[in-house]
Amino acid sequence: MAKIFEITANQFVNLAKEQPLQLIDIREPNEYASENIASALSMPLSQLDINQLNALAQEKTLVFHCLSGMRTFNNASRFAEVNAAEIFILTGGLNGWKRSGLVTVVNP
């Protein structure tokens, strides 16, 4: 069972320089399609596959996010099931990322 930690967007950027991280966007496909973080994988909460997450966690540390951070925070117990030492939740989600001045991909 993974331990869950929160990480800010700026902490993510710094930690990514030291170890391989994988952002996972748990929003629904239409939300991801309208705006996303370029390096994030789309894995909607409604279709979350623990086996796929376990495979990813063997290569990289997983960092989950949604729009505001609430969906991610409310589902932390599901992420804790991943076979990894630690999992991160992006504080403030996509909105926190943008508030930190980091870029997103916006599709009209």
Rosetta silent file (secondary structure, phi, psi, omega in degrees, C-alpha in Angstrom):
SEQUENCE: MAKIFEITANQFVNLAKEQPLQLIDIREPNEYASENIASALSMPLSQLDINQLNALAQEKTLVFHCLSGMRTFNNASRFAEVNAAEIFILTGGLNGWKRSGLVTVVNP
SCORE:     score description
SCORE:     0.000 S_00000001
   1 L     0.000  130.113 -176.654    0.000    0.000    0.000 S_00000001
   2 L   -79.977  146.832  171.243    1.411    3.359   -1.070 S_00000001
   3 E   -86.138  139.898 -176.955    1.835    6.326    1.243 S_00000001
   4 E  -103.906  131.462  176.688    0.108    9.454   -0.097 S_00000001
   5 E  -130.108  150.338  173.609    1.786   12.863   -0.062 S_00000001
   6 E   -91.861  149.123  179.250    0.735   16.227   -1.435 S_00000001
   7 E  -142.296  135.082  176.872    3.052   18.084   -3.794 S_00000001
   8 L   -80.469  166.417  178.881    2.777   21.590   -5.213 S_00000001
   9 H   -59.914  -43.037 -179.602    3.355   22.311   -8.883 S_00000001
  10 H   -67.204  -37.526  175.486    6.699   23.945   -8.124 S_00000001
  11 H   -64.591  -37.592  177.361    7.765   21.005   -5.959 S_00000001
  12 H   -59.157  -48.994 -178.788    6.773   18.700   -8.836 S_00000001
  13 H   -58.224  -44.429 -179.809    9.005   20.619  -11.256 S_00000001
  14 H   -68.102  -43.183 -179.378   11.952   20.412   -8.849 S_00000001
  15 H   -66.539  -33.266  179.656   11.423   16.740   -7.989 S_00000001
  16 H   -63.909  -21.051  176.575   11.122   15.862  -11.692 S_00000001
  17 L   -75.654  -20.046 -175.158   14.753   16.984  -12.080 S_00000001
  18 L  -104.089  -27.424 -177.460   15.803   14.318   -9.552 S_00000001
  19 L  -151.358  155.890  179.913   13.579   11.331  -10.339 S_00000001
  20 L   -72.949  124.789  178.997   11.177   10.136  -13.030 S_00000001
  21 E  -118.239  150.365  174.486    7.614   11.278  -12.320 S_00000001
  22 E  -128.339  114.182  174.473    4.388   10.534  -14.172 S_00000001
  23 E   -75.084  136.615  177.281    1.472   12.947  -13.947 S_00000001
  24 E  -126.835  116.882 -179.535   -1.887   11.211  -14.196 S_00000001
  25 E   -89.693  114.097 -175.833   -4.953   13.315  -15.004 S_00000001
  26 L   -92.544    5.895  178.847   -8.015   11.605  -13.492 S_00000001
  27 L   -71.130  165.016  179.644  -10.548   13.958  -15.085 S_00000001
  28 L   -69.784  156.739 -174.789  -12.985   12.690  -17.705 S_00000001
  29 H   -53.404  -38.636  179.702  -11.848   12.613  -21.362 S_00000001
  30 H   -66.496  -34.298  177.285  -13.809   15.738  -22.370 S_00000001
  31 H   -68.205  -45.901  179.057  -12.174   17.715  -19.543 S_00000001
  32 H   -60.980  -41.771 -177.322   -8.697   16.479  -20.512 S_00000001
  33 H   -63.912  -32.052 -177.601   -9.357   17.261  -24.183 S_00000001
  34 H   -78.754  -33.720  177.234  -10.229   20.900  -23.470 S_00000001
  35 E  -162.139  136.342  179.668   -7.142   21.634  -21.335 S_00000001
  36 E  -154.695  169.672  173.262   -4.354   19.518  -19.917 S_00000001
  37 L   -90.076  127.759 -170.978   -0.758   19.430  -18.733 S_00000001
  38 L   -51.987  -37.525 -175.728    1.353   18.270  -21.674 S_00000001
  39 L   -88.261    0.344 -175.737    3.177   15.527  -19.779 S_00000001
  40 L   -84.838  138.932  172.305    0.046   14.121  -18.092 S_00000001
  41 E   -87.349  139.271  175.457   -1.525   10.807  -19.031 S_00000001
  42 E   -86.149  115.306  176.251   -5.299   10.769  -19.235 S_00000001
  43 L  -137.722   83.596 -175.723   -6.638    8.040  -16.927 S_00000001
  44 L   -54.461  140.074 -179.956  -10.216    8.968  -16.008 S_00000001
  45 H   -54.447  -36.275 -178.274  -11.241    8.097  -12.486 S_00000001
  46 H   -67.987  -15.410 -177.625  -14.262    6.249  -13.899 S_00000001
  47 H  -124.889   18.445 -174.917  -11.922    3.886  -15.783 S_00000001
  48 L   -58.497  129.653 -177.586   -8.991    3.648  -13.362 S_00000001
  49 L  -116.902  109.751 -176.048   -7.094    0.367  -13.792 S_00000001
  50 H   -61.501  -35.522  179.345   -4.991   -0.649  -10.784 S_00000001
  51 H   -64.679  -40.819  177.824   -2.942   -3.105  -12.888 S_00000001
  52 H   -66.038  -40.232  178.266   -1.997   -0.360  -15.342 S_00000001
  53 H   -65.375  -41.185  178.059   -1.083    1.933  -12.444 S_00000001
  54 H   -61.131  -39.963  178.781    1.053   -0.792  -10.851 S_00000001
  55 H   -64.952  -43.815  178.189    2.927   -1.227  -14.141 S_00000001
  56 H   -63.266  -39.419 -176.210    3.540    2.526  -14.433 S_00000001
  57 H   -67.162  -17.056  176.936    4.653    2.719  -10.798 S_00000001
  58 L   -72.214  -25.194 -176.398    7.484    0.263  -11.508 S_00000001
  59 L  -102.485  -33.394 -173.088    9.107    2.862  -13.785 S_00000001
  60 L  -143.013  159.715  172.605    8.071    6.215  -12.310 S_00000001
  61 E   -82.118  130.516 -175.759    6.636    7.861   -9.221 S_00000001
  62 E   -87.736  138.435  177.636    2.954    8.604   -9.827 S_00000001
  63 E  -130.081  113.745 -177.120    1.447   12.054   -9.306 S_00000001
  64 E   -94.095  146.832  174.162   -2.344   12.282   -9.593 S_00000001
  65 E  -152.660  159.113  173.590   -4.337   15.403  -10.373 S_00000001
  66 L  -131.237 -149.471 -179.198   -7.786   16.662  -11.326 S_00000001
  67 L   -78.437  -52.058 -174.858   -9.045   20.212  -11.859 S_00000001
  68 L  -111.314  -13.051 -176.198   -9.019   21.584   -8.303 S_00000001
  69 L   104.627  -16.417 -176.452   -7.531   18.753   -6.288 S_00000001
  70 H   -68.682  -48.328  179.686  -10.813   17.706   -4.635 S_00000001
  71 H   -60.524  -40.887 -179.950  -11.557   14.609   -6.736 S_00000001
  72 H   -64.683  -48.947  179.690   -7.997   13.479   -6.308 S_00000001
  73 H   -60.456  -43.016 -178.165   -8.013   14.085   -2.561 S_00000001
  74 H   -67.874  -18.459 -179.276  -11.412   12.377   -2.153 S_00000001
  75 L  -112.014   18.169 -177.918  -10.119    9.269   -3.954 S_00000001
  76 H   -55.843  -35.031 -179.120   -6.719    9.034   -2.254 S_00000001
  77 H   -63.821  -31.033  176.103   -7.624    5.659   -0.754 S_00000001
  78 H   -68.922  -40.117 -179.594   -7.955    4.233   -4.280 S_00000001
  79 H   -69.828  -29.746 -179.972   -4.509    5.525   -5.236 S_00000001
  80 L   -64.705  -17.150  178.857   -3.053    4.082   -2.042 S_00000001
  81 L   -73.624  -13.580  179.843   -3.810    0.621   -3.468 S_00000001
  82 L   -64.842  139.607  179.377   -1.014    1.080   -6.021 S_00000001
  83 L   -79.891   81.098 -179.096    1.982   -1.139   -5.367 S_00000001
  84 L  -152.634  157.705  178.743    4.467    1.677   -4.730 S_00000001
  85 L   -69.634  -40.611 -178.565    6.267    3.174   -1.751 S_00000001
  86 E  -146.999  150.488  177.469    4.761    6.613   -2.319 S_00000001
  87 E  -132.403  146.045  178.645    2.186    8.369   -4.456 S_00000001
  88 E  -115.445  150.241  171.560    1.691   12.113   -4.795 S_00000001
  89 E  -115.363  128.105 -179.542   -1.391   14.281   -5.199 S_00000001
  90 E   -75.573  113.743 -179.264   -0.867   17.581   -7.009 S_00000001
  91 L   -59.828  126.316  177.788   -2.081   20.310   -4.645 S_00000001
  92 L    79.688   -2.172  177.285   -4.747   22.430   -6.327 S_00000001
  93 H    57.124 -147.584  179.927   -4.817   20.207   -9.407 S_00000001
  94 H   -60.953  -38.350  178.397   -4.718   21.819  -12.837 S_00000001
  95 H   -62.625  -40.511  177.671   -5.820   25.131  -11.330 S_00000001
  96 H   -65.686  -37.273  176.695   -2.879   25.058   -8.898 S_00000001
  97 H   -58.646  -48.061 -178.809   -0.542   24.265  -11.797 S_00000001
  98 H   -68.190  -38.981  177.861   -1.761   27.365  -13.654 S_00000001
  99 H   -61.282  -27.351  177.813   -1.631   29.546  -10.512 S_00000001
 100 L   -79.345   -1.374  178.442    2.051   28.590  -10.267 S_00000001
 101 L    85.506   12.081 -179.869    2.586   30.100  -13.716 S_00000001
 102 L   -88.840  151.251 -173.708    3.124   26.759  -15.449 S_00000001
 103 L   -84.440  154.306  174.668    1.758   26.190  -18.939 S_00000001
 104 L  -128.231  165.879  174.438   -1.091   23.978  -20.058 S_00000001
 105 E   -98.143  118.721 -179.185   -2.281   22.780  -23.447 S_00000001
 106 E  -111.248  127.421  178.032   -5.578   24.481  -24.302 S_00000001
 107 L  -113.386  123.582 -177.493   -7.731   23.179  -27.138 S_00000001
 108 L   -65.763    0.000    0.000  -10.542   25.396  -28.402 S_00000001
